[in-house]
Amino acid sequence: MFISFIEQLKKRFQQPLPGETIQARMAPISKRHLHPIDPEKYNPQKSAVLILLFPVEKSIHTILIQRPVYDGVHSGQIAFPGGKFEISDTSLKHTALRETFEEVGVPTRDIEIVGKLTDLYILPSNFLVSPFIGFVNKQPDFIKDAYEVQKIIPVDLFSLNDVQIISKKTITHSSGYKLRTPYYKIDGLTCWGATAMMISELNVVIEEAKLISG
């Protein structure tokens, strides 16, 4: 099941991505009707995350991480492993792989990249994020970096498309600004903002991949 689905996913990535319209379904409500932001005007820092797929019994899992609480815009938030592009990185794909190894201990050599979702600009931190999707052939032995990661959260991939985990609430941003936003309730935690927008596009790609014959 796992290998056949990965092959279907590879075929799906040969087609156009759902894009920003699908991402916007999970955007904070206050931002939904704004004109699109041209990130190049802001000279954003490039960054990348990895959506890592792996088999667990008869299903497929991925992981999210909870960031530690600190004095910053992403304090305590739920995210995919990842971080900013470093001069030593050969590409944004390399950034995603390196950060995944540093944060959760999965060796780069074990991961195969199958595709990339639509880049997403994060205004509060001025990051332009490239979300990559990769897989490993067996469930990894995760090693949490205590400085970067408070908690590793394994998630059944197909459960992310359950409408019952979607709700709306008022979030108080680290800046003190309050905004109304949709979110995913995952492992009792609130997953909102950029990560929720990535999951929104991921769900569509996953559902379309399942319709492709192996």
Beta strands, then each sheet from edge to edge (+ up, - down):
strand 1: 45-56
strand 2: 59-66
strand 3: 78-79
strand 4: 82-84
strand 5: 112-116
strand 6: 120-122
strand 7: 127-135
strand 8: 151-156
strand 9: 166-172
strand 10: 178-186
strand 11: 189-191
sheet 1: 3+ 2- 1+ 4-
sheet 2: 3+ 2- 1+ 7+ 5-
sheet 3: 3+ 2- 1+ 7+ 6-
sheet 4: 3+ 2- 8+
sheet 5: 9+ 10- 11+
end
